Amino acid sequence: MDNQKNLQMIQSLQIGIQIVELIAQHEHPLKFAEVQELSGVTKSNLYKYLNTLTHFGLLYRDKKQGTYSLGSKLIEYGITAIGSKDVIGTVTPYLREISRHTSLTALLAVWTPGGPVIANIWSANVGLNIGAQIGTLLPLMSASGKIFAAFKDVQDIKEWKLKELGKLSEDHRKLFKEEQKHILKYGFAYAAEPLVSHVSSFSVPIFNYKKDILAALTVVGFSESIPHLPDDEVSLYVINCVKEISNIFGYHPNQTEIPDSI
């Protein structure tokens, strides 16, 4: 006999989870009518589900737009599940300070089995659309993605890296391979407009006492404001902040400083 038939489940909870999954599968927030059409739940019942899920932080409702997206509680659960809660708590004050000092957006990316994901963001420019939010999976060709591809243990990222490289042409794969050497040498990755036109980023790895990469600290802004090299004034400021963060986690590298010119 199929064991699945013996499982007892709460139907209302099942429907609530399905509504959350439905919203999670879409790249943009959904209006009530869209959720109703996609879920098939009656309007009266759907109001109750959405109100309950929003009340407990599993969904977020934008009152101005009247749309629903994933809530902060889900992000909190996810962060706890991947064991990065301490990292986020430690790094968040630095994100705030970097954003204040540079007038750019600073974000923290951590590794998940599906690839690097944004765990926190501190934005200095509320009008800047970086094309992502907390919980967004980042592609290989983003600055964060390049950092993880360079420093993460090969076995941990093998499947993700092969999948992402499959999206590139042969010429771009060769260029990527050469760029990885530079990233490994200087601990700095730049990405030109990976998600949104006119918005670029650079990223620096955060290490722990075992010299394993814990996360990537990434700075995002309009392309003309983002440095391409690690010896820029803004780059050096962020690199020094990241060194301080890594030291908190017990990392003490035996390496030379960033050269004056590259």
N, C-alpha and C positions, 0 to 999 in steps of 0.2 A: 504493500500500500504506500502511496506517495505521502511522505511525511508532511508536505506542504498542506495537504488537506486537513491535517490535524492541528495546524497552527490557528490559534484564536487571536484575532486582531480587532482593534477598536476602529470601526469604519470612519468615524469622524476624524480621528487622529490621522488615519491613512489619507483622507481627502486633504487635510491641512498640509501634510507633508508634500503631497502632490502639487498643491498650489505653490508652495515654496520652490519646489523643483522646477515648475513651469516658469516662474519668474527668473530663476537662476539661469535657465537655458537661453534667455534673450539678452542681447548685448545692450539694450536700452530699457529704461523703466517702462512699465506698462500701465495704461489707464484702466479704470475699473471695467469698462466695456470690453477691452481686449482680454482681460483676465477671464471675464464671464464667457466670452465667445470661445476661448481656448480651453477652458476647464469644463464647460457645460454645466456648472453649478448654477442653481437658480439664483436670481438676484438677491432675494431675501436671505438665503443661506450664505451667499458669498459675502454680503455685508458683515455678517457675524464672524465668518472665518477671517476676513481681512482685518476687522477691528481687533479680534483676539490676537492674531499674529503680530499686528502692529503694537498692541499694548505690551506684549512681552519682548519686543525688540527683535523679533525674527524677521519682520519686514519693516521698511521705512516708507512713510507716506509723505510725499512732497505736497504740502497744502496749496502752494501756488499753482503747480502744474497738475495736481490731482493724479499723480502717478505713484506706482509702487515699485520699490527695489529691495534688495536684500538689506536686512537690518544689522546694526552693530553687534547684536548679541550672537549672531551666526559667526561673525568675524572673530569675536572673542572666543567662541567655542573652537573655531578652526585653529586659531593661534595656540590655544592650549593643547589641542590635539597634536600639533606638529612640534610642540616643545619649544616655542620661541617667545614665550611670554616674558621671561627675564630679559631677553635681548631687546625686545620692544620697549619695555619699561626703562631700560638703561639708555637706549639710543634716543628716545623721544625728546628729551631736553636738548640734545645736540641738534636734532632736526630743527627745532624751534630757533636755536641760536644761529645755525647756518643760514636759515631762511631770512632771519632778521639782518644778519651781517651782509649777505650777498644780494638781498632783494629778489631771490630766486626760490623756486619750489624745491624742497628737500624731501626725499622719500626713502623708506627702508624696504628692501626686498629680501624675503627669506625663501629658502628652498622647500618645495613640496614634491611629492612623487610625480606630479604633473608638470613641474617646472617652477621657475621663480615666480613668486606672487607678491604683490604689494601688501605690506603689513601695516604701514602707517604713512601718512603724508602730512607735511606742514607747508602750507602755501602762503607766499608773500604777496601773490597777485591773484586776487579772487576772480579776475576776468580771464585768467589763463586756462585754456582747455588743453590738458596734457594727454587727453585721449584715454585715460584710465582712472580708476579709483581704487580704494582699499578692496582687496580681494581679487583684483585683476591679475590673470596670468600674463607674464611678459614673454615676448618672443626671443629667440636666440639673438636676433640682430639688434635688440635693444641694448643699451649700455649695461644694464643689470644682467641681461642674458649672456653677454660676452664675458662678463666677470665670472659668472658661475661656470661657464664653459671652460674658462681658463684654469680656475682654481679648485673646482669641485672634483672629488674623487671620480675617476673615470667610470667605474662600475655603477656608481650612483646615478650618473647622468647619461649613460650610454644610450638608452632607448630614446630619451628625450632629444638628445643631440642628433642622433641618426634621423629621427623624424623631422626635426627642424632643418637639418642640412639638405634633406630631400626636397625642400621647397626652393632651394637655390640652384642657379645654373652652375655648370662646371667652373666657369671663370670666377664667379662669386665665391665658390667654395675654396678656390685657391687663394683668393684675396683674404678670405676669412682666416685661413690657416696661417698666413703670414702675419696678419694682424694679431693673432693669438700669441705669437712669439713676443711681440712688442708689449702686449698686456701683461704677460708673465714677467717680463723684465722690469717694467715700471709700476705695475699694480694700478693701472689706470686705463679705463676704456671710454671711448667716445662713440656716440651714435648720432648720425645726422637724420633727424626727422623720421624715427622708426615707426611712430604711431600717428602723428598729426603733422601736417605741413607747417613749416616755419617753427616747429618746436623740436629742439634737440636736447641731448643730455650727456653727462659724463658720470662715471661710477667708479667707486673705490671699494675694495674688499675689506671686511671686518673679520679678523681671525681670533681664535681662542688659544689657550695654552698649549694645545696639541698641534698648533699650526694648521688647523682645519678651518675652512671658511665658514663663518657663522651666518653672515648676511652681506648684503651689498648696500652701501649708502650712495644714493644717486641724486644728482642735482639736475633739475629740469628747468628750461626757460626758452624764450624766443632764441632762435638759432644764433643771432648776432651777439647774444649775451653769454653763450656757452663756450668756454675755452676748449680747444682741440688737444692741448698738450698738458702734461703734468707740471710744467715749470711756470705756468701762468699764476698770477697772484691769487686768483680765486681758487684755482686747483690746489695750490700749496696750502691755502687756509683749510680747505676741506680735508686734504690728506693729513694734515697735522691733527685735526679733530678726530679723524678715524684712527690714527695712531694712538691717541689718548683712549679712545673707546676700546681698541684691541688690548691695550695695556690693562684695562679694568678686568678683561677676561683672561689675563695672564699671559698674553702674547708678548714675547721679547725677541724680535728678529735679529739675526746676525746679517745685516745687509747695509749697503752704503746708502747715503742720502740721495734724493733725486738730484741729478746734475743740473747745473745752471742753464745748460742749453742742450737740446736734443735734435 
